[in-house]
Amino acid sequence: MGSRPMVLGVVVDKVGRATDVSFLLDDGTGKIEINRWISVSVPSDSVEVAAVENGMYVLVHGHVKEFQGRRHAFAFSIRPVIDFNDISLHFIECVCVHLENTRLKGGAPTRIQMNPVINLTLANGTNGYQTPLSNQFPQNSGMGASKNDICSVVLGIFQEPSILAREHGLHIDEVFRSLGVPKNMILEAINYLVDVGHIYSTIDEYHFKSASSGHQ
């Protein structure tokens, strides 16, 4: 029997047909094939799938099944992400699950297969959605994989619309409280993001703001 989860991710390679639509859903840790059947007797089905575009972040409810070692999902609901906090929360949960699994195994941390953080600003998207910055933290940057993941999550917090709207940005203590991971890891991530120009300090050495806000 298939499970019935809710999955958040970005739409990739959408293919529309008369009876169905299919696409890959990339949640940052991997991809899964999604298929949504269209019922001609239910007009809302066509409206729902027509609104789905490549590069859009959506919430998918459906059945996940596995056949010959390959997983795919049949969706019965696809909804655009309205609250961008859901995206940041998703990446935070990925990091937390990874850390918990690492502790349970008692071994050295393994790499989280997570894509770099989503650009949550709405600067160049007419529909309010953007695709991930696929090379935000290149592997030759001198940072370890787990540090890349923390940087992705931290930058995602600074790029939330509600934080971008703050004149003085975000205090680092708020980042500590939001993530619940060791402070030294967050401070290292913040220092790195400053060095590469993604964030900058504002009124003091404890407040930072995303450079994408355009107010530096």
Backbone as JSON Lines, residues from 0, in Angstrom:
{"i":0,"aa":"M","n":[0.84,-1.2,0.0],"ca":[0.0,0.0,0.0],"c":[0.88,1.25,0.0]}
{"i":1,"aa":"G","n":[0.41,2.3,-0.66],"ca":[1.18,3.53,-0.7],"c":[0.87,4.41,0.5]}
{"i":2,"aa":"S","n":[1.84,5.24,0.87],"ca":[1.63,6.2,1.94],"c":[1.01,7.46,1.37]}
{"i":3,"aa":"R","n":[0.52,8.34,2.27],"ca":[-0.17,9.55,1.82],"c":[0.46,10.78,2.48]}
{"i":4,"aa":"P","n":[1.64,11.17,2.04],"ca":[2.33,12.28,2.69],"c":[1.99,13.62,2.05]}
{"i":5,"aa":"M","n":[2.47,14.67,2.69],"ca":[2.48,15.99,2.09],"c":[3.94,16.32,1.81]}
{"i":6,"aa":"V","n":[4.25,16.72,0.58],"ca":[5.62,17.0,0.18],"c":[5.71,18.42,-0.34]}
{"i":7,"aa":"L","n":[6.75,19.13,0.07],"ca":[7.0,20.49,-0.4],"c":[8.22,20.48,-1.29]}
{"i":8,"aa":"G","n":[8.14,21.16,-2.42],"ca":[9.29,21.23,-3.3],"c":[9.05,22.14,-4.48]}
{"i":9,"aa":"V","n":[10.04,22.18,-5.36],"ca":[9.97,23.02,-6.56],"c":[9.64,22.15,-7.76]}
{"i":10,"aa":"V","n":[8.81,22.66,-8.65],"ca":[8.38,21.93,-9.84],"c":[9.47,21.99,-10.91]}
{"i":11,"aa":"V","n":[9.8,20.82,-11.46],"ca":[10.82,20.72,-12.5],"c":[10.28,19.86,-13.64]}
{"i":12,"aa":"D","n":[10.55,20.25,-14.86],"ca":[10.23,19.45,-16.06],"c":[8.75,19.08,-16.13]}
{"i":13,"aa":"K","n":[7.9,20.06,-16.02],"ca":[6.46,19.8,-16.12],"c":[6.08,19.41,-17.55]}
{"i":14,"aa":"V","n":[5.24,18.38,-17.65],"ca":[4.71,17.93,-18.94],"c":[3.2,17.84,-18.82]}
{"i":15,"aa":"G","n":[2.48,18.63,-19.6],"ca":[1.03,18.63,-19.54],"c":[0.41,17.86,-20.69]}
{"i":16,"aa":"R","n":[-0.59,17.06,-20.39],"ca":[-1.34,16.32,-21.4],"c":[-2.83,16.52,-21.16]}
{"i":17,"aa":"A","n":[-3.64,16.0,-22.05],"ca":[-5.09,16.21,-21.95],"c":[-5.66,15.55,-20.7]}
{"i":18,"aa":"T","n":[-5.1,14.42,-20.31],"ca":[-5.68,13.66,-19.2],"c":[-4.88,13.74,-17.91]}
{"i":19,"aa":"D","n":[-3.66,14.26,-17.98],"ca":[-2.85,14.31,-16.77],"c":[-1.71,15.3,-16.94]}
{"i":20,"aa":"V","n":[-1.04,15.58,-15.83],"ca":[0.17,16.38,-15.85],"c":[1.2,15.68,-14.98]}
{"i":21,"aa":"S","n":[2.45,15.69,-15.4],"ca":[3.51,15.07,-14.62],"c":[4.68,16.04,-14.5]}
{"i":22,"aa":"F","n":[5.43,15.9,-13.43],"ca":[6.61,16.73,-13.22],"c":[7.48,16.1,-12.14]}
{"i":23,"aa":"L","n":[8.71,16.55,-12.04],"ca":[9.57,16.16,-10.93],"c":[9.42,17.18,-9.83]}
{"i":24,"aa":"L","n":[9.35,16.7,-8.6],"ca":[9.3,17.59,-7.44],"c":[10.62,17.48,-6.7]}
{"i":25,"aa":"D","n":[11.34,18.58,-6.62],"ca":[12.65,18.63,-5.95],"c":[12.48,19.34,-4.62]}
{"i":26,"aa":"D","n":[12.64,18.59,-3.52],"ca":[12.46,19.19,-2.19],"c":[13.78,19.64,-1.58]}
{"i":27,"aa":"G","n":[14.86,19.56,-2.34],"ca":[16.16,19.97,-1.83],"c":[17.0,18.81,-1.34]}
{"i":28,"aa":"T","n":[16.37,17.67,-1.05],"ca":[17.12,16.48,-0.63],"c":[17.07,15.4,-1.7]}
{"i":29,"aa":"G","n":[16.21,15.57,-2.68],"ca":[16.06,14.6,-3.74],"c":[14.86,14.94,-4.6]}
{"i":30,"aa":"K","n":[14.62,14.12,-5.62],"ca":[13.51,14.37,-6.54],"c":[12.6,13.15,-6.59]}
{"i":31,"aa":"I","n":[11.31,13.4,-6.82],"ca":[10.36,12.32,-6.99],"c":[9.41,12.7,-8.12]}
{"i":32,"aa":"E","n":[9.03,11.71,-8.91],"ca":[8.11,11.96,-10.02],"c":[6.68,12.08,-9.5]}
{"i":33,"aa":"I","n":[5.98,13.12,-9.93],"ca":[4.61,13.37,-9.51],"c":[3.7,13.28,-10.72]}
{"i":34,"aa":"N","n":[2.56,12.63,-10.56],"ca":[1.56,12.57,-11.62],"c":[0.21,12.99,-11.05]}
{"i":35,"aa":"R","n":[-0.47,13.88,-11.76],"ca":[-1.8,14.35,-11.33],"c":[-2.78,14.12,-12.47]}
{"i":36,"aa":"W","n":[-3.77,13.23,-12.24],"ca":[-4.77,12.96,-13.25],"c":[-5.79,14.08,-13.29]}
{"i":37,"aa":"I","n":[-6.3,14.36,-14.49],"ca":[-7.28,15.42,-14.69],"c":[-8.62,14.8,-15.07]}
{"i":38,"aa":"S","n":[-9.63,15.1,-14.27],"ca":[-10.97,14.59,-14.54],"c":[-11.76,15.65,-15.32]}
{"i":39,"aa":"V","n":[-12.28,15.26,-16.49],"ca":[-13.03,16.22,-17.3],"c":[-14.32,16.65,-16.62]}
{"i":40,"aa":"S","n":[-14.78,15.84,-15.69],"ca":[-16.02,16.16,-14.98],"c":[-15.78,17.07,-13.78]}
{"i":41,"aa":"V","n":[-14.5,17.35,-13.49],"ca":[-14.17,18.23,-12.36],"c":[-13.37,19.41,-12.9]}
{"i":42,"aa":"P","n":[-14.03,20.53,-13.21],"ca":[-13.34,21.68,-13.81],"c":[-12.17,22.2,-12.97]}
{"i":43,"aa":"S","n":[-12.28,22.06,-11.66],"ca":[-11.21,22.58,-10.8],"c":[-9.89,21.85,-11.01]}
{"i":44,"aa":"D","n":[-9.95,20.61,-11.51],"ca":[-8.71,19.87,-11.79],"c":[-7.86,20.59,-12.83]}
{"i":45,"aa":"S","n":[-8.5,21.01,-13.92],"ca":[-7.78,21.71,-14.98],"c":[-7.22,23.03,-14.51]}
{"i":46,"aa":"V","n":[-8.01,23.74,-13.68],"ca":[-7.55,25.02,-13.15],"c":[-6.34,24.82,-12.25]}
{"i":47,"aa":"E","n":[-6.38,23.76,-11.44],"ca":[-5.29,23.5,-10.5],"c":[-3.99,23.21,-11.22]}
{"i":48,"aa":"V","n":[-4.02,22.32,-12.21],"ca":[-2.78,21.93,-12.88],"c":[-2.28,23.04,-13.81]}
{"i":49,"aa":"A","n":[-3.19,23.86,-14.33],"ca":[-2.77,24.97,-15.2],"c":[-1.96,26.0,-14.42]}
{"i":50,"aa":"A","n":[-2.23,26.1,-13.12],"ca":[-1.53,27.08,-12.28],"c":[-0.13,26.63,-11.91]}
{"i":51,"aa":"V","n":[0.17,25.35,-12.11],"ca":[1.48,24.81,-11.75],"c":[2.48,25.13,-12.84]}
{"i":52,"aa":"E","n":[3.58,25.77,-12.47],"ca":[4.61,26.16,-13.43],"c":[5.98,25.69,-12.97]}
{"i":53,"aa":"N","n":[6.88,25.48,-13.91],"ca":[8.26,25.16,-13.56],"c":[8.86,26.28,-12.72]}
{"i":54,"aa":"G","n":[9.59,25.9,-11.68],"ca":[10.19,26.88,-10.78],"c":[9.29,27.32,-9.65]}
{"i":55,"aa":"M","n":[8.06,26.82,-9.63],"ca":[7.11,27.18,-8.58],"c":[7.24,26.2,-7.41]}
{"i":56,"aa":"Y","n":[7.12,26.72,-6.19],"ca":[7.15,25.89,-5.0],"c":[5.73,25.52,-4.62]}
{"i":57,"aa":"V","n":[5.51,24.22,-4.46],"ca":[4.16,23.72,-4.23],"c":[4.13,22.73,-3.07]}
{"i":58,"aa":"L","n":[2.94,22.55,-2.52],"ca":[2.66,21.5,-1.55],"c":[1.83,20.44,-2.26]}
{"i":59,"aa":"V","n":[2.29,19.2,-2.21],"ca":[1.62,18.1,-2.9],"c":[1.12,17.08,-1.88]}
{"i":60,"aa":"H","n":[-0.17,16.75,-1.96],"ca":[-0.73,15.65,-1.19],"c":[-0.99,14.51,-2.16]}
{"i":61,"aa":"G","n":[-0.64,13.29,-1.77],"ca":[-0.88,12.19,-2.68],"c":[-0.44,10.85,-2.13]}
{"i":62,"aa":"H","n":[-0.45,9.86,-3.0],"ca":[-0.03,8.5,-2.66],"c":[1.37,8.27,-3.2]}
{"i":63,"aa":"V","n":[2.26,7.82,-2.34],"ca":[3.61,7.46,-2.77],"c":[3.69,5.95,-2.91]}
{"i":64,"aa":"K","n":[4.13,5.49,-4.07],"ca":[4.24,4.05,-4.31],"c":[5.62,3.74,-4.87]}
{"i":65,"aa":"E","n":[5.99,2.49,-4.76],"ca":[7.31,2.05,-5.23],"c":[7.13,0.86,-6.15]}
{"i":66,"aa":"F","n":[7.79,0.92,-7.3],"ca":[7.73,-0.17,-8.27],"c":[9.12,-0.39,-8.84]}
{"i":67,"aa":"Q","n":[9.62,-1.62,-8.67],"ca":[10.95,-1.99,-9.15],"c":[12.02,-1.04,-8.64]}
{"i":68,"aa":"G","n":[11.9,-0.7,-7.36],"ca":[12.88,0.14,-6.7],"c":[12.78,1.62,-7.02]}
{"i":69,"aa":"R","n":[11.75,2.02,-7.74],"ca":[11.59,3.42,-8.12],"c":[10.32,3.99,-7.49]}
{"i":70,"aa":"R","n":[10.47,5.11,-6.81],"ca":[9.32,5.73,-6.15],"c":[8.71,6.8,-7.04]}
{"i":71,"aa":"H","n":[7.39,6.88,-6.99],"ca":[6.66,7.93,-7.67],"c":[5.41,8.22,-6.87]}
{"i":72,"aa":"A","n":[4.76,9.33,-7.16],"ca":[3.59,9.73,-6.38],"c":[2.45,10.13,-7.31]}
{"i":73,"aa":"F","n":[1.24,9.76,-6.9],"ca":[0.03,10.19,-7.58],"c":[-0.62,11.26,-6.71]}
{"i":74,"aa":"A","n":[-0.64,12.47,-7.22],"ca":[-1.14,13.6,-6.43],"c":[-2.65,13.73,-6.56]}
{"i":75,"aa":"F","n":[-3.28,14.07,-5.45],"ca":[-4.7,14.44,-5.52],"c":[-4.92,15.9,-5.14]}
{"i":76,"aa":"S","n":[-3.83,16.6,-4.78],"ca":[-3.91,18.02,-4.49],"c":[-2.55,18.66,-4.7]}
{"i":77,"aa":"I","n":[-2.5,19.76,-5.44],"ca":[-1.28,20.53,-5.66],"c":[-1.6,21.98,-5.38]}
{"i":78,"aa":"R","n":[-0.92,22.55,-4.39],"ca":[-1.2,23.93,-4.0],"c":[0.09,24.75,-4.0]}
{"i":79,"aa":"P","n":[0.09,25.93,-4.61],"ca":[1.27,26.8,-4.54],"c":[1.59,27.18,-3.1]}
{"i":80,"aa":"V","n":[2.87,27.3,-2.78],"ca":[3.29,27.74,-1.45],"c":[3.0,29.23,-1.33]}
{"i":81,"aa":"I","n":[2.21,29.59,-0.33],"ca":[1.86,30.98,-0.09],"c":[2.73,31.57,1.02]}
{"i":82,"aa":"D","n":[2.91,30.8,2.08],"ca":[3.73,31.25,3.21],"c":[5.15,30.75,3.01]}
{"i":83,"aa":"F","n":[6.08,31.64,2.71],"ca":[7.45,31.23,2.42],"c":[8.18,30.73,3.66]}
{"i":84,"aa":"N","n":[7.61,30.94,4.84],"ca":[8.19,30.33,6.04],"c":[8.15,28.81,5.95]}
{"i":85,"aa":"D","n":[7.18,28.27,5.2],"ca":[7.1,26.82,5.03],"c":[8.35,26.27,4.37]}
{"i":86,"aa":"I","n":[8.94,27.04,3.46],"ca":[10.15,26.58,2.76],"c":[11.34,26.55,3.71]}
{"i":87,"aa":"S","n":[11.5,27.63,4.47],"ca":[12.6,27.67,5.44],"c":[12.43,26.56,6.48]}
{"i":88,"aa":"L","n":[11.19,26.36,6.92],"ca":[10.93,25.3,7.9],"c":[11.3,23.94,7.34]}
{"i":89,"aa":"H","n":[11.02,23.73,6.07],"ca":[11.35,22.44,5.45],"c":[12.85,22.17,5.52]}
{"i":90,"aa":"F","n":[13.67,23.16,5.19],"ca":[15.11,22.96,5.22],"c":[15.63,22.79,6.64]}
{"i":91,"aa":"I","n":[15.03,23.51,7.58],"ca":[15.41,23.34,8.98],"c":[15.11,21.91,9.44]}
{"i":92,"aa":"E","n":[13.93,21.4,9.05],"ca":[13.56,20.03,9.42],"c":[14.53,19.02,8.8]}
{"i":93,"aa":"C","n":[14.97,19.28,7.57],"ca":[15.94,18.38,6.93],"c":[17.23,18.3,7.73]}
{"i":94,"aa":"V","n":[17.71,19.47,8.17],"ca":[18.94,19.5,8.95],"c":[18.74,18.8,10.29]}
{"i":95,"aa":"C","n":[17.6,19.05,10.94],"ca":[17.34,18.44,12.25],"c":[17.25,16.92,12.15]}
{"i":96,"aa":"V","n":[16.56,16.43,11.12],"ca":[16.45,14.98,10.93],"c":[17.81,14.37,10.68]}
{"i":97,"aa":"H","n":[18.62,15.05,9.88],"ca":[19.97,14.55,9.61],"c":[20.8,14.48,10.89]}
{"i":98,"aa":"L","n":[20.74,15.54,11.7],"ca":[21.5,15.56,12.95],"c":[21.01,14.48,13.91]}
{"i":99,"aa":"E","n":[19.7,14.3,13.97],"ca":[19.15,13.27,14.86],"c":[19.57,11.88,14.41]}
{"i":100,"aa":"N","n":[19.49,11.62,13.11],"ca":[19.9,10.31,12.59],"c":[21.38,10.06,12.83]}
{"i":101,"aa":"T","n":[22.18,11.12,12.71],"ca":[23.62,10.98,12.96],"c":[23.88,10.62,14.41]}
{"i":102,"aa":"R","n":[23.17,11.26,15.33],"ca":[23.35,10.95,16.76],"c":[22.91,9.53,17.07]}
{"i":103,"aa":"L","n":[21.8,9.1,16.47],"ca":[21.31,7.75,16.73],"c":[22.29,6.7,16.23]}
{"i":104,"aa":"K","n":[22.93,6.97,15.09],"ca":[23.88,6.02,14.54],"c":[25.22,6.07,15.26]}
{"i":105,"aa":"G","n":[25.48,7.19,15.94],"ca":[26.72,7.31,16.69],"c":[27.94,7.44,15.83]}
{"i":106,"aa":"G","n":[27.75,7.83,14.57],"ca":[28.89,7.94,13.67],"c":[29.14,9.37,13.28]}
{"i":107,"aa":"A","n":[30.09,9.53,12.37],"ca":[30.41,10.87,11.88],"c":[29.29,11.35,10.97]}
{"i":108,"aa":"P","n":[29.05,12.64,10.95],"ca":[27.99,13.17,10.09],"c":[28.24,12.84,8.63]}
{"i":109,"aa":"T","n":[27.16,12.46,7.95],"ca":[27.24,12.24,6.51],"c":[26.62,13.42,5.81]}
{"i":110,"aa":"R","n":[26.9,13.53,4.56],"ca":[26.43,14.7,3.82],"c":[24.92,14.67,3.65]}
{"i":111,"aa":"I","n":[24.29,15.81,3.89],"ca":[22.88,15.95,3.57],"c":[22.81,16.31,2.1]}
{"i":112,"aa":"Q","n":[22.08,15.54,1.31],"ca":[21.99,15.81,-0.11],"c":[20.96,16.91,-0.34]}
{"i":113,"aa":"M","n":[21.33,18.11,0.05],"ca":[20.41,19.24,-0.04],"c":[20.92,20.25,-1.04]}
{"i":114,"aa":"N","n":[20.03,20.71,-1.88],"ca":[20.39,21.79,-2.79],"c":[20.55,23.07,-2.0]}
{"i":115,"aa":"P","n":[21.32,24.02,-2.5],"ca":[21.44,25.31,-1.83],"c":[20.1,25.98,-1.68]}
{"i":116,"aa":"V","n":[20.06,26.96,-0.8],"ca":[18.81,27.57,-0.37],"c":[18.08,28.24,-1.51]}
{"i":117,"aa":"I","n":[16.79,28.29,-1.35],"ca":[15.92,28.95,-2.3],"c":[16.06,30.45,-2.17]}
{"i":118,"aa":"N","n":[16.04,31.16,-3.28],"ca":[15.99,32.62,-3.22],"c":[14.56,33.03,-2.99]}
{"i":119,"aa":"L","n":[14.24,33.49,-1.78],"ca":[12.86,33.77,-1.43],"c":[12.42,35.17,-1.82]}
{"i":120,"aa":"T","n":[13.31,36.0,-2.35],"ca":[12.88,37.33,-2.75],"c":[12.04,37.23,-4.01]}
{"i":121,"aa":"L","n":[11.22,38.24,-4.23],"ca":[10.32,38.22,-5.37],"c":[10.75,39.24,-6.41]}
{"i":122,"aa":"A","n":[12.06,39.49,-6.5],"ca":[12.55,40.6,-7.31],"c":[12.3,40.42,-8.79]}
{"i":123,"aa":"N","n":[12.43,39.19,-9.31],"ca":[12.33,39.06,-10.76],"c":[11.34,38.01,-11.18]}
{"i":124,"aa":"G","n":[10.34,37.76,-10.38],"ca":[9.34,36.78,-10.75],"c":[7.96,37.4,-10.81]}
{"i":125,"aa":"T","n":[7.32,37.36,-11.96],"ca":[6.0,37.96,-12.07],"c":[4.96,37.13,-11.35]}
{"i":126,"aa":"N","n":[5.23,35.82,-11.17],"ca":[4.26,35.0,-10.47],"c":[4.63,34.8,-9.01]}
{"i":127,"aa":"G","n":[5.7,35.46,-8.54],"ca":[6.03,35.39,-7.13],"c":[6.84,34.18,-6.74]}
{"i":128,"aa":"Y","n":[7.36,33.42,-7.71],"ca":[8.13,32.23,-7.38],"c":[9.45,32.27,-8.14]}
{"i":129,"aa":"Q","n":[10.46,31.62,-7.55],"ca":[11.75,31.57,-8.2],"c":[12.33,30.19,-8.05]}
{"i":130,"aa":"T","n":[13.28,29.88,-8.94],"ca":[13.97,28.6,-8.85],"c":[15.15,28.71,-7.9]}
{"i":131,"aa":"P","n":[15.69,27.57,-7.42],"ca":[16.81,27.62,-6.48],"c":[18.05,28.2,-7.14]}
{"i":132,"aa":"L","n":[18.91,28.78,-6.31],"ca":[20.21,29.22,-6.78],"c":[21.12,28.01,-6.74]}
{"i":133,"aa":"S","n":[21.3,27.35,-7.89],"ca":[21.89,26.02,-7.91],"c":[23.37,26.01,-7.56]}
{"i":134,"aa":"N","n":[24.03,27.17,-7.57],"ca":[25.45,27.16,-7.26],"c":[25.78,28.21,-6.21]}
{"i":135,"aa":"Q","n":[24.88,28.37,-5.25],"ca":[25.06,29.4,-4.22],"c":[26.32,29.14,-3.4]}
{"i":136,"aa":"F","n":[26.56,27.89,-3.05],"ca":[27.72,27.54,-2.25],"c":[28.5,26.44,-2.96]}
{"i":137,"aa":"P","n":[29.38,26.76,-3.88],"ca":[30.11,25.76,-4.64],"c":[30.96,24.88,-3.74]}
{"i":138,"aa":"Q","n":[31.15,23.63,-4.19],"ca":[31.86,22.66,-3.37],"c":[33.33,23.01,-3.2]}
{"i":139,"aa":"N","n":[33.88,23.86,-4.06],"ca":[35.28,24.25,-3.89],"c":[35.42,25.51,-3.07]}
{"i":140,"aa":"S","n":[34.38,25.87,-2.32],"ca":[34.43,27.09,-1.53],"c":[35.27,26.93,-0.28]}
{"i":141,"aa":"G","n":[35.68,25.71,0.02],"ca":[36.48,25.49,1.22],"c":[35.64,25.13,2.42]}
{"i":142,"aa":"M","n":[34.34,25.02,2.24],"ca":[33.45,24.65,3.34],"c":[33.05,23.2,3.18]}
{"i":143,"aa":"G","n":[32.82,22.52,4.31],"ca":[32.33,21.16,4.28],"c":[30.88,21.11,3.86]}
{"i":144,"aa":"A","n":[30.41,19.91,3.5],"ca":[29.03,19.78,3.02],"c":[28.03,20.19,4.08]}
{"i":145,"aa":"S","n":[28.25,19.75,5.35],"ca":[27.29,20.09,6.4],"c":[27.27,21.59,6.65]}
{"i":146,"aa":"K","n":[28.41,22.26,6.49],"ca":[28.46,23.71,6.65],"c":[27.69,24.39,5.52]}
{"i":147,"aa":"N","n":[27.78,23.83,4.33],"ca":[27.0,24.37,3.22],"c":[25.51,24.32,3.55]}
{"i":148,"aa":"D","n":[25.08,23.21,4.17],"ca":[23.67,23.05,4.5],"c":[23.24,24.09,5.53]}
{"i":149,"aa":"I","n":[24.07,24.32,6.55],"ca":[23.74,25.32,7.56],"c":[23.69,26.7,6.93]}
{"i":150,"aa":"C","n":[24.64,27.01,6.05],"ca":[24.63,28.3,5.36],"c":[23.36,28.48,4.55]}
{"i":151,"aa":"S","n":[22.91,27.41,3.91],"ca":[21.69,27.48,3.13],"c":[20.5,27.86,3.99]}
{"i":152,"aa":"V","n":[20.38,27.2,5.14],"ca":[19.26,27.47,6.03],"c":[19.34,28.88,6.61]}
{"i":153,"aa":"V","n":[20.54,29.27,7.04],"ca":[20.71,30.61,7.63],"c":[20.37,31.69,6.61]}
{"i":154,"aa":"L","n":[20.88,31.54,5.38],"ca":[20.58,32.53,4.35],"c":[19.09,32.57,4.05]}
{"i":155,"aa":"G","n":[18.45,31.4,4.09],"ca":[17.0,31.35,3.86],"c":[16.23,32.18,4.86]}
{"i":156,"aa":"I","n":[16.7,32.18,6.12],"ca":[16.04,32.98,7.15],"c":[16.18,34.46,6.84]}
{"i":157,"aa":"F","n":[17.39,34.89,6.47],"ca":[17.61,36.31,6.16],"c":[16.85,36.74,4.91]}
{"i":158,"aa":"Q","n":[16.5,35.79,4.04],"ca":[15.82,36.14,2.8],"c":[14.31,35.98,2.88]}
{"i":159,"aa":"E","n":[13.78,35.65,4.05],"ca":[12.33,35.61,4.2],"c":[11.77,37.02,3.99]}
{"i":160,"aa":"P","n":[10.65,37.15,3.28],"ca":[10.07,38.47,3.01],"c":[9.87,39.32,4.26]}
{"i":161,"aa":"S","n":[9.44,38.71,5.36],"ca":[9.21,39.47,6.58],"c":[10.5,40.03,7.15]}
{"i":162,"aa":"I","n":[11.61,39.31,6.96],"ca":[12.91,39.78,7.44],"c":[13.49,40.83,6.5]}
{"i":163,"aa":"L","n":[13.29,40.63,5.21],"ca":[13.76,41.62,4.23],"c":[13.11,42.98,4.47]}
{"i":164,"aa":"A","n":[11.89,42.96,4.99],"ca":[11.16,44.21,5.21],"c":[11.66,44.98,6.43]}
{"i":165,"aa":"R","n":[12.45,44.33,7.28],"ca":[12.97,45.01,8.47],"c":[14.11,45.96,8.09]}
{"i":166,"aa":"E","n":[14.03,47.17,8.57],"ca":[15.04,48.18,8.22],"c":[16.43,47.78,8.68]}
{"i":167,"aa":"H","n":[16.53,47.21,9.89],"ca":[17.83,46.88,10.46],"c":[18.16,45.4,10.37]}
{"i":168,"aa":"G","n":[17.35,44.64,9.66],"ca":[17.64,43.23,9.5],"c":[17.29,42.39,10.72]}
{"i":169,"aa":"L","n":[18.08,41.35,10.96],"ca":[17.78,40.35,11.98],"c":[18.93,40.25,12.98]}
{"i":170,"aa":"H","n":[18.58,40.17,14.26],"ca":[19.59,39.96,15.31],"c":[19.99,38.5,15.31]}
{"i":171,"aa":"I","n":[21.27,38.24,15.52],"ca":[21.75,36.85,15.46],"c":[21.11,35.97,16.51]}
{"i":172,"aa":"D","n":[20.67,36.54,17.64],"ca":[20.0,35.73,18.66],"c":[18.71,35.13,18.13]}
{"i":173,"aa":"E","n":[18.04,35.84,17.24],"ca":[16.81,35.31,16.65],"c":[17.11,34.12,15.75]}
{"i":174,"aa":"V","n":[18.25,34.15,15.09],"ca":[18.66,33.01,14.27],"c":[18.95,31.81,15.16]}
{"i":175,"aa":"F","n":[19.64,32.05,16.3],"ca":[19.93,30.97,17.23],"c":[18.64,30.29,17.68]}
{"i":176,"aa":"R","n":[17.67,31.12,18.08],"ca":[16.41,30.57,18.59],"c":[15.64,29.82,17.51]}
{"i":177,"aa":"S","n":[15.72,30.3,16.28],"ca":[14.97,29.68,15.19],"c":[15.5,28.3,14.83]}
{"i":178,"aa":"L","n":[16.83,28.14,14.84],"ca":[17.43,26.91,14.36],"c":[17.69,25.88,15.44]}
{"i":179,"aa":"G","n":[18.09,26.32,16.62],"ca":[18.37,25.37,17.69],"c":[19.57,24.49,17.43]}
{"i":180,"aa":"V","n":[20.53,24.98,16.65],"ca":[21.77,24.24,16.42],"c":[22.9,25.01,17.11]}
{"i":181,"aa":"P","n":[24.06,24.38,17.29],"ca":[25.15,25.05,18.02],"c":[25.45,26.45,17.49]}
{"i":182,"aa":"K","n":[25.65,27.38,18.43],"ca":[25.86,28.78,18.05],"c":[27.11,28.96,17.2]}
{"i":183,"aa":"N","n":[28.14,28.18,17.49],"ca":[29.38,28.35,16.73],"c":[29.18,28.02,15.25]}
{"i":184,"aa":"M","n":[28.28,27.07,14.97],"ca":[27.99,26.73,13.57],"c":[27.27,27.88,12.87]}
{"i":185,"aa":"I","n":[26.33,28.5,13.59],"ca":[25.58,29.62,13.01],"c":[26.48,30.82,12.81]}
{"i":186,"aa":"L","n":[27.33,31.11,13.8],"ca":[28.25,32.25,13.68],"c":[29.21,32.05,12.52]}
{"i":187,"aa":"E","n":[29.68,30.82,12.36],"ca":[30.58,30.53,11.24],"c":[29.87,30.73,9.91]}
{"i":188,"aa":"A","n":[28.59,30.31,9.86],"ca":[27.81,30.49,8.64],"c":[27.59,31.96,8.34]}
{"i":189,"aa":"I","n":[27.26,32.74,9.39],"ca":[27.04,34.18,9.21],"c":[28.31,34.86,8.72]}
{"i":190,"aa":"N","n":[29.45,34.52,9.32],"ca":[30.72,35.11,8.89],"c":[31.01,34.79,7.43]}
{"i":191,"aa":"Y","n":[30.72,33.55,7.05],"ca":[30.94,33.16,5.66],"c":[30.03,33.94,4.71]}
{"i":192,"aa":"L","n":[28.75,34.06,5.09],"ca":[27.8,34.78,4.24],"c":[28.17,36.25,4.1]}
{"i":193,"aa":"V","n":[28.75,36.83,5.16],"ca":[29.24,38.21,5.07],"c":[30.43,38.28,4.12]}
{"i":194,"aa":"D","n":[31.35,37.33,4.25],"ca":[32.57,37.33,3.43],"c":[32.25,37.25,1.94]}
{"i":195,"aa":"V","n":[31.22,36.46,1.59],"ca":[30.9,36.29,0.17],"c":[29.87,37.29,-0.32]}
{"i":196,"aa":"G","n":[29.42,38.18,0.57],"ca":[28.55,39.27,0.15],"c":[27.07,38.98,0.13]}
{"i":197,"aa":"H","n":[26.62,37.88,0.75],"ca":[25.19,37.56,0.75],"c":[24.43,38.33,1.83]}
{"i":198,"aa":"I","n":[25.08,38.65,2.94],"ca":[24.47,39.45,3.99],"c":[25.47,40.5,4.45]}
{"i":199,"aa":"Y","n":[24.99,41.51,5.19],"ca":[25.88,42.56,5.7],"c":[25.37,43.04,7.05]}
{"i":200,"aa":"S","n":[26.25,43.59,7.87],"ca":[25.86,44.1,9.18],"c":[25.2,45.46,9.0]}
{"i":201,"aa":"T","n":[24.27,45.79,9.92],"ca":[23.54,47.05,9.81],"c":[23.89,47.99,10.96]}
{"i":202,"aa":"I","n":[23.06,48.02,12.02],"ca":[23.26,49.02,13.07],"c":[24.36,48.65,14.05]}
{"i":203,"aa":"D","n":[24.71,47.36,14.13],"ca":[25.8,46.93,15.0],"c":[26.3,45.58,14.51]}
{"i":204,"aa":"E","n":[27.2,44.98,15.26],"ca":[27.81,43.71,14.83],"c":[26.91,42.51,15.07]}
{"i":205,"aa":"Y","n":[25.7,42.75,15.59],"ca":[24.78,41.65,15.87],"c":[23.57,41.63,14.93]}
{"i":206,"aa":"H","n":[23.38,42.68,14.18],"ca":[22.26,42.75,13.24],"c":[22.78,42.6,11.81]}
{"i":207,"aa":"F","n":[22.11,41.74,11.05],"ca":[22.51,41.5,9.67],"c":[21.29,41.5,8.76]}
{"i":208,"aa":"K","n":[21.54,41.81,7.5],"ca":[20.46,41.86,6.52],"c":[20.93,41.27,5.2]}
{"i":209,"aa":"S","n":[20.01,40.68,4.47],"ca":[20.35,40.1,3.17],"c":[20.71,41.19,2.17]}
{"i":210,"aa":"A","n":[21.78,40.97,1.43],"ca":[22.2,41.94,0.41],"c":[21.2,42.02,-0.73]}
{"i":211,"aa":"S","n":[20.36,41.01,-0.87],"ca":[19.38,41.02,-1.96],"c":[18.24,41.98,-1.71]}
{"i":212,"aa":"S","n":[18.19,42.58,-0.5],"ca":[17.12,43.54,-0.2],"c":[17.3,44.83,-0.97]}
{"i":213,"aa":"G","n":[18.54,45.07,-1.41],"ca":[18.8,46.25,-2.22],"c":[18.93,47.53,-1.45]}
{"i":214,"aa":"H","n":[19.11,47.44,-0.1],"ca":[19.18,48.64,0.72],"c":[20.53,48.83,1.36]}
{"i":215,"aa":"Q","n":[21.54,48.1,0.89],"ca":[22.86,48.2,1.52],"c":[23.47,49.57,1.31]}
